[in-house]
Amino acid sequence: MKKSKKRGQTQRARPPAKVRQVSSKPPPPRNLTPGLCDRLRRDMMKACLNVAETHGLIIEGGEISDINLRHGFDISFRVGIPMEDGAIYSPDKAMFEVLAPHFGLEPSDYGRTFRTRDELFRIVAINPNRPKYPISAERVADGRGFKFHPDNVVMYLQNSNT
């Protein structure tokens, strides 16, 4: 007589049936709105500030870019060790301060704004690898980057002083 193989085996416990849990988070919106994007930016900035402060760091940024109201947007933060003046070290600013005199600008011109064609621009960098348009500026209205000739920037800055 043959012994049954099933009898000698231990029975495995079956996993419990999955219980559907009720989610307390709200459903995602169908589309983004400019107001919602701004609220998200503020909430994310506040959360990042809290995390950075717990580690003794500082944070800057939080600018929104590449907004697509159907799908999403990009947001960037810069985290760093605070310098003596309380600001984050910026390699672009350091490079600008060294190279500015070679292009007819002052080191203090970093971050200055100028107006051309009824639009306001902020100087953000110098790129010596672009000999024709080495000055980088961003349009204040939307943060879009533009390149300028140094002579034009000097002229725009002089006109903004008057």
Buried (B, 14 or more C-beta within 10 A) or exposed (E): EEEEEEEEEEEEEEEEEEEEEEEEEEEEEEEBEEEEBEEBBEEBBEEBBEEBEEEEBBBBEBEBEEBEEEEEBEBEBEBBEEEEEEEBEBEEBEBBBEBBEEBEBEEEBBEBBBEBEEEBBBBBBBBEEEEEBBBBBBEEEEEEEBEBEBEEBBBBBEEEEE
